[in-house]
């Protein structure tokens, strides 16, 4: 503890190392040859055949659309509409972001693969797309971040406010989030303005990436690739969480965490070293036995 991970480079993507389908490190473009979208449609067709009561919903949300972007913009518009934001307005904003920045399309596919691979409750690609508010909030943040980067900050904040009301996930539009990110359950997650989350990170509900007071400037955590953050963990301040680190459930982290260690406790301390590569993919939250006494 108390030392940085020693890297000054920009965050980069660590490749996925296991997959029973498309790799999150090699997302494909929309349209023909899109295995993620093909997987969504195949699952939807199976459900329509086996559960007729869901047929109209799945036709409207999935099967009537040409691409994953089209389906997701329609689905998010139905989720986020309300108050001053009509479904048409939300869909226009989302569709514009998806069309303008193809990197969002790569990220939302990598995220969907992450949800499918890392959550044993995810039956197929259709389930997180349709029903996981963690996925919905994450992709909505990508739209808010797109607005923020283009100087449309008030619209970004308004959009993010609606997302937090609907999904109980509060990610500041300026926060930088990589791809292949898994936000399990989502409820109660808070990510501050200057936080950075690298590729292939997993975090559970009630995680906070927050500041330590009223300081302005760069004041939020930087979470590097492969990190697993357990339920209810609080990471506070402009600290670095090194690659392949694991943060135990309920921990309070106030200083830098070296790469490939497990930290736990209040305040958090190192409880084991030499983690396996990419604990975020393994999703093993177990801690080693405490032999301190």
C-alpha positions in Angstrom: 0.0 0.0 0.0 1.0 3.6 -0.3 2.7 3.2 -3.7 1.5 3.7 -7.2 1.5 1.0 -9.8 4.4 2.7 -11.4 2.9 3.4 -14.8 2.5 6.8 -16.4 1.1 5.4 -19.6 -2.6 5.9 -20.7 -4.9 3.0 -19.7 -4.9 0.3 -22.4 -7.0 -2.7 -23.0 -6.0 -6.0 -21.5 -7.2 -8.9 -23.7 -9.9 -11.3 -22.6 -8.5 -14.6 -21.8 -11.6 -16.8 -21.8 -14.7 -16.8 -23.8 -17.3 -19.2 -25.2 -18.3 -16.7 -27.8 -17.0 -13.4 -29.3 -14.0 -11.9 -27.5 -14.5 -8.5 -25.7 -11.0 -7.6 -26.9 -12.0 -8.0 -30.6 -15.5 -6.3 -30.9 -16.9 -6.2 -34.4 -18.8 -3.5 -36.2 -22.6 -3.4 -36.5 -24.4 -5.1 -39.3 -23.3 -8.2 -41.2 -20.9 -10.5 -39.4 -21.8 -9.2 -35.9 -21.7 -12.3 -33.6 -22.9 -10.5 -30.5 -26.0 -9.2 -32.3 -26.6 -12.6 -33.9 -26.5 -14.1 -30.4 -29.0 -11.6 -29.2 -31.4 -12.3 -32.1 -31.0 -16.1 -31.8 -31.9 -16.0 -28.1 -34.9 -13.7 -28.8 -36.2 -16.0 -31.5 -35.9 -19.0 -29.1 -37.9 -17.1 -26.4 -40.6 -16.0 -28.8 -41.0 -19.7 -29.8 -41.2 -20.9 -26.2 -42.9 -18.0 -24.4 -45.6 -16.4 -26.6 -46.5 -13.8 -24.0 -43.1 -12.1 -24.6 -43.4 -12.3 -28.4 -44.7 -8.7 -28.9 -42.1 -7.2 -26.5 -39.2 -9.0 -28.1 -40.3 -8.2 -31.6 -40.6 -4.5 -30.8 -37.3 -4.4 -28.8 -35.0 -6.8 -30.7 -36.3 -8.5 -33.8 -37.7 -5.4 -35.5 -34.2 -3.8 -35.5 -31.3 -4.2 -37.9 -28.4 -3.6 -35.5 -27.6 -3.8 -31.8 -27.4 0.0 -31.7 -30.9 0.3 -33.1 -32.3 -2.1 -30.6 -30.5 -0.5 -27.6 -31.5 3.0 -28.6 -35.1 1.9 -28.7 -34.9 0.0 -25.4 -33.1 2.8 -23.5 -35.7 5.3 -24.8 -38.5 3.3 -23.3 -36.6 3.0 -20.0 -35.5 6.6 -19.7 -38.5 8.5 -21.0 -40.5 10.5 -18.5 -40.8 14.1 -17.2 -39.2 16.5 -19.7 -37.5 13.6 -21.6 -39.8 12.0 -24.1 -39.0 8.6 -25.6 -38.4 10.3 -29.0 -35.9 12.8 -27.5 -34.0 10.1 -25.6 -33.9 7.9 -28.7 -32.6 10.8 -30.8 -29.8 11.5 -28.3 -28.8 7.9 -28.0 -29.0 7.2 -31.8 -26.9 10.3 -32.5 -24.2 9.2 -30.1 -24.1 5.7 -31.5 -23.9 7.0 -35.0 -21.3 9.6 -34.4 -18.8 7.6 -32.3 -18.3 4.0 -33.4 -16.1 3.3 -30.4 -19.3 3.3 -28.4 -20.6 0.4 -30.5 -17.4 -1.5 -29.8 -17.7 -0.8 -26.1 -21.3 -1.8 -25.7 -20.6 -5.1 -27.4 -17.5 -5.7 -25.2 -19.7 -4.9 -22.2 -22.4 -7.3 -23.3 -19.8 -10.1 -23.7 -18.6 -9.2 -20.2 -22.0 -9.5 -18.7 -22.7 -12.8 -20.5 -19.3 -14.3 -19.4 -19.0 -13.1 -15.9 -22.5 -13.5 -14.5 -23.5 -17.1 -14.1 -27.2 -16.0 -13.9 -27.0 -14.6 -17.5 -28.6 -17.2 -19.6 -27.6 -15.7 -22.9 -26.8 -12.3 -24.6 -30.5 -11.4 -24.5 -30.9 -11.3 -20.8 -28.5 -8.5 -19.9 -29.6 -6.5 -22.9 -33.2 -6.7 -21.9 -33.2 -6.9 -18.1 -29.9 -5.8 -16.5 -30.0 -2.2 -15.3 -26.3 -2.3 -14.7 -25.8 -2.8 -18.4 -28.5 -0.2 -19.2 -26.8 2.4 -16.9 -23.3 1.7 -18.3 -24.4 2.2 -21.9 -26.4 5.3 -20.9 -23.3 6.7 -19.3 -21.5 6.3 -22.6 -24.1 8.5 -24.2 -23.8 11.1 -21.4 -20.0 11.1 -21.7 -20.3 11.6 -25.5 -22.5 14.7 -24.8 -20.0 15.9 -22.2 -17.0 15.6 -24.5 -18.8 17.6 -27.2 -19.4 20.5 -24.8 -23.1 19.8 -24.3 -22.6 19.6 -20.6 -26.1 20.7 -19.4 -27.8 18.1 -21.6 -25.2 15.5 -20.4 -26.0 16.3 -16.7 -29.8 16.2 -17.4 -29.4 12.9 -19.2 -27.3 11.5 -16.3 -29.8 12.7 -13.8 -32.5 10.8 -15.5 -30.3 7.7 -15.6 -29.6 7.9 -11.9 -33.3 8.2 -11.1 -34.3 5.2 -13.2 -31.4 2.8 -12.6 -30.0 3.9 -9.2 -26.5 4.2 -10.7 -24.8 7.6 -10.6 -21.8 8.0 -12.9 -20.7 11.6 -13.6 -20.8 12.3 -17.4 -17.1 13.3 -17.3 -15.9 10.0 -15.8 -13.9 7.9 -18.3 -15.0 4.2 -18.6 -13.2 1.6 -20.7 -14.8 -1.3 -22.5 -15.4 -4.9 -21.3 -16.7 -3.5 -18.0 -19.1 -5.5 -15.8 -21.4 -3.7 -13.4 -23.2 -6.4 -11.5 -26.7 -5.4 -10.2 -25.7 -1.8 -10.4 -27.8 -0.5 -7.5 -26.0 2.2 -5.5 -22.9 2.5 -7.7 -21.4 6.1 -7.6 -18.5 7.2 -9.8 -17.1 10.7 -9.5 -16.2 13.3 -12.1 -12.5 12.6 -12.5 -12.6 8.8 -12.0 -11.1 6.6 -14.7 -12.1 2.9 -15.1 -9.9 0.9 -17.4 -10.9 -1.9 -19.7 -12.0 -5.3 -18.3 -12.9 -4.1 -14.8 -15.7 -5.7 -12.7 -17.5 -4.1 -9.8 -20.6 -5.0 -7.8 -23.4 -3.0 -6.3 -22.9 -0.1 -3.8 -19.3 0.5 -5.0 -18.2 4.1 -4.7 -15.3 5.7 -6.6 -15.4 9.0 -4.8 -13.5 12.0 -3.5 -12.4 12.8 0.0 -13.9 16.2 0.5 -14.5 19.5 -1.3 -11.3 19.6 -3.2 -11.6 20.4 -6.9 -9.4 19.1 -9.7 -8.3 15.5 -10.1 -9.8 13.9 -7.0 -11.2 10.5 -7.9 -9.8 6.9 -8.2 -8.1 5.5 -11.3 -8.9 1.8 -11.6 -6.6 -0.1 -13.9 -7.4 -3.2 -16.0 -8.4 -6.5 -14.6 -9.4 -5.1 -11.2 -12.3 -6.8 -9.3 -14.1 -4.5 -6.8 -16.3 -6.3 -4.3 -19.8 -5.3 -3.1 -20.0 -2.1 -1.1 -16.3 -1.2 -1.4 -15.4 2.5 -1.1 -12.4 3.9 -3.0 -11.8 7.5 -2.1 -9.4 10.1 -3.5 -7.0 10.4 -6.4 -5.6 6.9 -5.9 -4.5 4.2 -8.3 -5.7 0.6 -8.1 -3.1 -1.4 -9.9 -3.7 -3.9 -12.6 -5.2 -7.3 -11.6 -5.8 -6.1 -8.0 -8.8 -7.3 -6.0 -10.7 -5.2 -3.5 -12.6 -7.1 -0.9 -16.3 -6.5 -0.2 -17.0 -3.6 2.2 -13.4 -2.3 2.1 -12.5 1.4 2.4 -9.5 2.1 0.2 -7.7 5.4 0.9 -4.3 4.9 -0.7 -2.7 3.4 -3.8 -3.0 -0.3 -4.3 -0.1 -2.1 -6.1 -0.8 -4.4 -9.0 -1.8 -8.1 -8.4 -2.6 -7.8 -4.7 -5.8 -8.3 -2.7 -6.8 -5.7 -0.2 -9.5 -5.8 2.4 -10.6 -4.1 5.6 -11.3 -0.6 7.0 -9.0 0.9 6.1 -7.9 -1.6 3.5 -4.6 -3.4 3.8 -2.9 -6.0 1.7 -4.0 -9.5 2.6 -2.4 -11.4 -0.2 -0.1 -10.9 -3.1 0.4 -12.3 -6.6 -3.2 -12.5 -7.8 -4.0 -14.4 -10.8 -4.2 -12.5 -14.1 -7.5 -10.6 -14.6 -9.4 -11.3 -11.4 -12.2 -9.3 -12.9 -12.8 -12.1 -15.3 -12.6 -14.9 -12.7 -15.1 -13.1 -10.4 -13.7 -15.0 -7.4 -14.4 -12.8 -4.3 -13.0 -15.2 -1.7 -10.3 -13.8 0.5 -7.4 -15.9 1.9 -7.5 -17.0 5.5 -6.4 -14.4 8.1 -3.2 -15.8 9.6 -2.3 -12.5 11.3 -3.2 -13.8 14.8 
